[in-house]
Amino acid sequence: MSIGIPARLSAISVALLMLPAGMALAQGAAKGEPVRVAKASTKGAQTADGEESASGYTLDTVQVTASSAAGGVKGRQTVDKNTVVDMKDVLSQQPGVHVSGGNGASQMFSIRGLGENHLTFTVDNAGQSSQVFHHQGRFMFDPALLKSIEVEKGAGAASAGIGVTAGAIRMTTVDAPDLLAPGQNFGARVSASAQSNKGAGASLAGYGRFGERFDGLLMLNGVNQKDYKDGDGKKVEHSAVDQRSYLLKLGWNLAPDHRLSISQRHEGQSGNRTLRLNVAGLAGCPLYDGDLKYDTTNLEYKGRNLGFAQKADANIYHTKMDDSKRALGPLGGCRATSPYNHSNVKSTGANAGFVTAWQDHRIKYGVNVRREEVNNLVSHTGEKKTDWGLYGEGIWAFEPFTITTGLRYDHFSLTTARGKSASKGQLNPSINAIWDISPQWSLHAGVAQASRSPRLQEAMLLNLSRGVADGVKAERAVNTEIGAQWQSGPFTASGAVFRQVTHDYLGNNARNEQDNVGKLINRGYELEAGWRDGPWQARVAMTHSKPRLEGSLGGMYSMLNYTPIGRQWHTQLSYRFAQPRLEIGWRGQFTESLTVPVVNRAGVQTGSQTLRSVILHSLYANWQPLGHDRFNVNLSVHNVANRLYRTQHSSILEPGRDWRLSVNWRF
């Protein structure tokens, strides 16, 4: 969550809020004094020697800084110390984040009940918002390449980037220096994994430092998942998928405070699967030989101590998601556009952000630009969209208060497959305050507004595009949130209550044009508590959100837009032995049942449906036989009770009991 000011606040009021930034700049913000950034945070799970425990990522606490409230996840050790196969494993225990069922592109993500149409996914600050097909997820990332991950909930602050109306998941890929030991110039990493239900994987990486200025890394990873069995021991047909990835990254230290890097990343998934990956049991439809690829080229600069700014980060990138599907039989009664489809989504963009410090204050400012294009073989005309934004944000430290004020301007222009154009701009203000009442207590509160431009038609169905309505504009999300954090000795606790209203909600009108069709209201709360005493650690978290749409579509919902999910609990208990160096633990997840309305396409409620509760348990162990974290042996059991279940926002049955073993070694 990032917090901002209400939409009704006048431009004059916003200017007054930003006045301290101008004063700071006028008095010489480039002096380079050290910056204090006030935080109200509960530290992540770490060992006494500062090393992250194997359980650290599962219920990592919500960090509240002056600019955002994000659930931080320390990613590299998540990969090394757990039996991680995909991003669903990385985020499955993150409070407020939900992942639907299946393998690979069957999975769809939501934050606080709001789906991928409202979320932002970036890797090394590169990403795209358009999609290939609404029956498959638009988010592809292999956690083997992960260095760190940040989860932001709710409408973003001014510096959050383009279109952060409901949350963001931001990944950073690993660099060669991250894997090299002190004094080491060249190294390698090998890993292997196996699943009883059912799959295997292997990874190989080589990396090195060439003199004082240059370094490089090449990492290869592959996972082969076969049709798994559900909790009744029945095979879930066509869930098999073959996944592969690589990362090539070269770094050049231009000077001690200036670094340039270029990377090429590839992820791919292939297999004989159904056309609608996120839907189970569609009779009369053939299998499709599918090949989904995602390629990213990224040039990145990081600078420090530039005189006018203490920090500068910039990048230029190009991404391409390419999807081909070939029917392996007659279409029959299956509703499909063609027996063969080849679609792609392309994105080219750039970001530049700066931080200037003055005494205890910081001013952040920058620009974001992204141009997207969708195409397929059936439609001879694609769709294009350009988004750009400018932002300024001040972080003002007045002990015991830290106040963040921000203003962002976003603009979009798009051209549909039918030749229709739309273009508009939107100002988005924000304000947030943290009060450090005592070393144990802190409070935070604020409001954030963010906007998201109309979506391009999904690439696979470009020929069905009806374009956009006259006067369509970006939807505006205003998130209001208040929370508290407490820490005393071995105990920690935090909680927050939020209400987010998305005005001018984007959907399809009666003519099937994309239009502003209503208002989406989402309210809920999050609570978390932790305890650590020597080798023992325990945590419990609870989240609940209730998204509801008002307007011409009534109560309709979908996985991509918003989906009701019952109150969810996450629990974890672990113990770490000094000798042998071993950590063992238990994780639990409980989703309460929920009754939701059944609504037809006209928005009229025709009945109700009860979503069943889900109770899951898993056990895990991390052993470091050489006494350090460069060699890890991991064992886990997922779905210990072998329950037959679906997640509440998926029709696909999930795997039954799954034993996993993984080994990784850096040398």
N, C-alpha and C positions, 0 to 999 in steps of 0.2 A: 504494500500500500504506500502510496505517496499522497501527500495531503495538500489540498489547494483551496482557493476561495470560491464562493458560490458563483454560479453563472451570472446572477443578477448584479454582481458587484460592478460598479461603473469603471470605465477606463481611467477616470481621475483618481479613484480610490486605488486602483492598481498602480498607477504612477506614484502615488504617495508611498505605497508599500515598497516600491523599488527605489525610493529616494536615498535610503542609506547606501545603496550600491554606488550611486553616482558620487555621493560624498566621499566614500572610501577611495574611489578611483581618483577623485580630485586631490586627495591628500597624499597620493603616492602609494598605490597598492602594490607596486613592484619592488618593495624594499626587501622581500624575501624572508621575513620573520617566520619562525615556525608556527604552524597552524594547529590550534586545538579544535578538534571536532567533538562536540559533546555527544555522548551516547547514553541511551538507556537500554542496556542489553544484558541478556543472560548468556554467558559464554557457552560455546559449543563444548561437547564432551571431549575432554582431553585427559591424558594421563599425567602423572605427577611430573614427568620430564618434558611435558609440552607436546607429546606425540598424540595424535588423534587416535581414539580407540576404534575398534571395528564397528562398534555400535554408534559411533558419533554422528553418522549421517542420518540415521533413521528418524530421530526426533530432534534434529538440530534446531536450536531455539530461534525464535523470531527476533531479528536484530532491528532496532529502531534507531536510525540515525537522523540527522537533521533534514535529510532529503527523502528518505524512504523508510518503509517498513517492509523488510524482505526476509524471507526464510532462507538463510545462507546454508549451502551444503558444500562441505570441503571435499572436492571431487576426486583427486588423485588417490587418496587413501580409501575412498569408497570403492574404487575399482580394485585396488591391490588387496584389500582386507575383507572382501566379501565375494560371494559367488554371483556376480553381476553378469547378466546376459544382455539386457537392453535397458533403455531409459525408464521403462516401467519399473524395473527393479530399483533403480536409483531413487525414484520419486514416490514409490508406492507407500512409504511411511511418512511422507511430508504432509503435515496437517494442511487441509484445504485444497490439496492437489489430488485430482482423481484421474485414473487412466482406465479406459474401457478394455474389453476382453480381446483375446486372440494373440497372434504373433505378428510382428512386423507392422505393415501399414494398416492392419486391422485396428490397431490401437488409436484411440483418440483421447486428447487431453482436455481437462477443464480445470479452472481455478475458481473456487467459491461457487461452483455450479454453473459458471459461464464458459462456453465452449470455444473451439478454435477460431471461430469467426471474430472473436473479440480479443484474442490473445496474440502476443508477439513472441516469436522464437528467433533468437539470433545465436550464431556461433562466430566468435571473434568479431563481434559487431557487424556481421553480415547476415542478411536474411531476406525473406520474401513473405508476402501476406496472401498471395493468391494460391489457388489449389487446382489440382488435376481433376478430381472427382469427389463428390460429396460423400461417397461411401468408403473413402479411405483417408487416413490421416495425412496432414500436410507436413508433419514434423518428422524429420529423419536425422538421427545422430547416433553414432556408435560410441558407447561409453568407454571403449578401449582407448579412445583418443582424448579423453577428458583430462583437463587440468583442474578446473573449478567450475562451479555452477551457482547461479544466483536465481532465486525465485522471488518475484515481486508480485504482491497481491493488490488488486484494486486499481483504480485510475492512477496513472503515473504522474510524477512531478514534472516540472518544466524540462528537466534534463533527461527524462526517461527515454525519449526517442519518439519516433513516428507511431501513432496509433495505439498507444498503451492505454486502452480504456478499461480493461478488466484484469490485466496482469501480464507478466512477462517471465519467460524462462530464458536465461542468458548463459551460454556455455563459453568456456575458453579452452582452446586446445593446448596440449602439452608442448613445451619447447625442450630442446636438448639440455640446456642448463638445469631444467627441473629434474632430470633423471640422472645427471652426473653427480657422483659423490665428490666431496671436497678434495681437490688435488687430482681428480681423474680427468683425463683428456678424451678418452674413448670408452664407450660402453655398449652393452647390449641388454635387451630384456626379452625373455621367452616366457610364454605361459601356455597352459593347456587346461581344458575344462571338460566335464562330462555331466550329463543329466540323465537320470533314470527315466524321465518322462518328457520328452525324449530329445536328446541333442548332444552335440559335442562342438568344441571350438578350439582354436589355436591362434596365437599371436606371436609376432616376431618384430623386434625393433632394433635398429642400430643407430647410434648417435655419437657425436663427437664435437670437440672444440679444436679449431684449426688456428693456432696462434692466439693472440689476445682479442682479435676482432671478429672472427668468423666461427659460426657453429651451424650444425645441420642435423636433421633427424629424418629417418624414414621408418614408418610403422605400418605393418600389414596385419590385418585381422580377418578371421573368417569364422562364422558360426553356421552350423547346419542343424536345423530343427526339423524333426520329422513330425508326422501326425501324432499329437499327444493323446492321452486317455483322460477322460473326466473322472469324477469321484466315484462313478459306478463301474469304472473299468472299461467303458466303451470308448472306442477310438473317435475322436473329433475329426471327421473327414476334412481334408483339404486345408488343414491348419499348418502343414509343412511349409517352410520357407528357407531358402538359402541366402545368407547375408554375408557380404564382404565389404571391406573398406580399406583405404590406405590414406596416409597423411605424409606428405613431403613438405618439410619446412626448413628454410634457410634463414639464418640471422646474421646481421652485420652491425657491429657496434661502431658507429661512425665516430663517436667520442664517448667519454665516460657517461655523459648524460643524454646521449642520443642513440637510438637503436632503430634499425630498419629491418623488417622481416617480410618474406614472401612465402606463401603457402599454397599448396594444391591439395584439396581434400576430395575424396570420392567415397560415396556410400551407395550400395546397391542391394536390391532384394529381387529374387526370382523364384518362380515355382508355378505349378499348375494349381490355380486357385479359382474361386468363384469370382464373378464380375463384381459383385457388391461385397467387398471384403469384410465389412462390419456387420453383415446380416447373415444369420444362419438359416439353413433349410429352405432355399428358394427352389421350388419344384419346377422342372421343365427348362432349366437353364444349363447350358453346357459349362464345362470348365474352360478356363482361359490360360494359355501359356503367357504369363506375365513377366515383364522385366522393367523394374523401376530403378532409375539411377538419379543420383543427386551429386552434382559437381560444383565446387566452389574454388575460385581463385581470389586470393586476398593479398593486397599489399598494405602493410601497416607500419606506422611510425609512432614511436613513443619518445617524448622529450621531457626533460626536467631542467629547472633553473634557467629559463629562457630570458630572464630580465623582466619583461612585461608580464610573464606568467610563470608560476612555479611548476606547472604541469601542462602538457599538451599531448593529446592522443588523436590520431587521424588514420583513416583507412579508405581505400578504394577497392571495390569488390565486384565480382560478377558471379552469379549463381545460375544454374540451370537444372531443373527437375524434368526428366525425360521419362515418359511412361508409354510402353507398348503392350498391347493385349491382342492375342490372336485366339479366336474361338476354336476349341478342339472338337466341336460337333455342331450340328444344326441348331439354330437359335430357338426353334420351336415356339413356344408361347412366352419366351422370355422377352421382356421389354428392353431392347438394346438398340443402339444407334447403328451398329455395324458389326460384322463378324471380325473385323480388324480395326483397331484404333491406335493411332500414334499421336500423343499429345505432349506438349511441353509448356513449362512456365519459366520465363527468364526474368532475371532481376539484375540491374546494374545500379550501384549506389556509392555514396561517399558520406563520411562523417568527419567532423572536426570539432573537438571540444577542448576548452582551456579552463584552467583554474588560476585565478590571481588572488594572492593572500595579502591581507593588511592586518597587522596585529593578530587578534584572535579570530578574525572574520575571513570568509572566503567568498569570492564571486566566481560563479561558473557560467560560461557562455559558449555558444557554438552553433553549428548548423548541421542538418541532416538532409540528404537528398536520396531519393530512390525512384527508379523508373522500372516498371514491370510490363511484361507482355505475355499474353497467352495465345497459343496456336494449336491447331490440330489438322489432320489430313482431310477431314470431311469439310470443314469450313475454310473457304479460301481467304477469308478476312479475319484477322485476329482482333484482339482488344488490347488497348494500351492505357497506362495510367502513370502519371508522375506525381509524387508527393514530395514536398519539401517543407522544412520547418526551421525557424530561428528561435533561440531561447536565451534567457538570462535568469540567473538564480542567485540569490544572496543567502548566505548562511551566517547568521549574526549570533555570536557567542557573548551573552551578557549573564554571567553566572548569577544565579543558578539556572538561568533560562538559555535555551538555544532556539532561535526563531529562523525559519526558512521562508523566504518569499520568492515567488517565481512568476514568470510570464512567458508564455510560448505562443508563437504564431505558426499555424499549420495551413498549408494550401494544397489543393489537389486539382488536377485536370485530367479528364479521361475521355476516351473515344471508344464507343462500343462497336461491335461487329456490324451493326446496322447503320453506322456512320453518324450516330448522334453523339454530341459532346456535352460535357458538364464541367463546370469549374467554379470553385468557391474557396474562401479562406475563413479561418476561425481563430479568434484569440482565446487562449486558455490560461487563466490565472491559477495560482496556488499559494497556500499558506499553511505552515505547520509549526507547532511549538512543542518543546520538550522542557519539562520542569524537573530538575534533579533536586527533589525535596531533601534527600539525605543520601549518604552512601548506600543505603539499602533500597530506597524508594525513588521511583521516577514516574511521571505521568507524561503522556503525549496526546495531542489532539490536533485536529485540523480538517481541512477540506481540500480536495483536488479536483480539477476539471481537466479532462482530456478528450480529444475528438478522434474519430476514425472515419476515413473517407469511404464512399461506396465501393463495394467489391467488384472486381472483374468477374465475368462469367467463368465458371469452371471450364478448364480447357477441353475436357472430353465432350462437353455438351455445348460447344460454341454455336453449333448450327441451330440450337434451340433458343438462343439468346433473344430476349425481347427488349434488351436495352434498359435505359433508366427513364424514370418519369421526369416531366418538366419540373424544374425547380428543386430537384433532389439535392440534399446537402449532407454534410458529414453528421453522424450521430455524436452526441455530446454526453459523456458520462461524468457525473458529479458524485464523488465519493466522500462521505463524511464519516470520520472515525475517531474514537477516543479509546485510550487504553492505559494500562499501568503495568509496571514491572517491579519485582521485589527480589532481593537476594540477601540472604543472611546465613553465614556459615556454609553448611553443606546443602542448604535448601534454596531453590529458585522457584519463582512463579511469575506468570505473565497472563494477560488477558486483554481482549479488545472487543468492542462492539462497533459494527459498521452498518451503514445504509447507503447504497449506491443507486442513483436514478440515472438511467440512460434516456435522454430526450432524443426525439427524432429518430427512434429506433429503425434500423434499416431492415426491410423485408420486401416481399413481393405483394403488389396490389392486385386488384381484381383482373387487370390486364396482363398480369404476370411480369410487370415491369418492376425493377428495383425502386423502392420508394420509402419515404419516411412514414411508417405505418402505426406508430404508437409510442408507448413509454414502457421501458423495462425497469422494474423495481427489484432490487436484491438487498435483503437485509439478513444479518446473522451475527454470530459471535464466535470467538476462538479463545480457548483456555488451555494453559499448559503449566505443568509443575514438574520439578525435577529434584533429585536427591543424589548426592555423591558422598561416600564415606570410604576413603582408602580404595580398596579394589572393587567396591560395590558401586553400582550405578543403577538408578531407576528413573523412569520418566513416564508421564501420562499426558496425553493431549486430547482435547475434544473440540470438534468444529461442527458448525451448523450454518447453513445458508438456505434462503427461501426465495429463489428468483420467480418473478411473476410478471407477465406481459399484459399491459392494458392498451387497448386500441382495436384496430380493425381486425386483428388476428386473434383476439380474445386470449385464451389460455394455451395456444399451441406452443409446443416446444420441440426441439430436436437436439441431437448431440452436438451439432456444430454451433448452435446458438446458445441455448441454455437447457439445463436438465435438472429436475428435482432429484436430490439425493438425501437419504435419511441422515440423522445425526450420526457422526462418526467418531469413534474412539481409537486412539493408538496407544499402545503400551509397550514398555521394554524394560527388561531386567537383565543385568549382566554382571559377571565377576571376572576379574583379571588376576591370574597367578603371576607371581614374580619369577618363579622357576618351577617348571619350564615356562617359557614366555608364551602364555596361552590365555585366550579370552573365550569364555563361553557365555551364551545368552539366549534369551527368549524374547520374541516379539509377538504381539497380538494386535488384531484389527477387528473391530466390531462395528458394523453398520446397522443402525436400527431400521426397522420396517417403516414404510411411509405410504400413505394413501394419496394418490394423485388423481386429478380429473382426466377423463378421456374426452378429447375434443376433436370435432371434425374440422375439415378444411375451411368451413365458414366461421369457425371460432365458437361454435355452439357446443356446450358440454352435453355429451350423450351418456355419461356414466362415470364410474370411477374404477381405479385399479390399485391394488395393494402390492407394493414392491417388497419382496421378502427380505428379512434381515439376513446378514451375512456375518459369520463368526469364523475367523481364521487364526491359526497359530503357526509359528515357525520357530525352529531352533537353529543355532549357528555356532561355529567355533572357528577361531583364527589362531593358528599356531605358527610361531616364528622359530624354527629349530636352530637357526644359527645365532639367535639372540639379537637380531636387528631386523628392521622392516624391509630389507632388500630381498628377503626370501620369505614367502608366505605360503602356507598350506591352509586352505579354507574348506570347511565342510558345513553343509546346511541341509535342513529338511523343510521344504515349503508345503503348506497345507497338511500339517501333521495328521489331522483327523481324517484326511482323505474325503473331504466334504464335496458333495455335488452342488455347484453353485454357479451363478452368473453375477457379475457386477450389476448394480441397479440401473446402470445406463448402457447395457449391452445385451444383445440376444444370443451371444456366443458363450457356450459353456466353457468354463475355465479349467485348467489342468487339475487333476487330482494330486495325490501325494507325489512329491518330486524330490529325490535325493540329488544333491549336487556336490561335486568335488572340483576344486580348482587349485592350481599351483602356479605361482609366478616367481621369477628370479631375475634380479638386476645385478649385473656383474661387469 
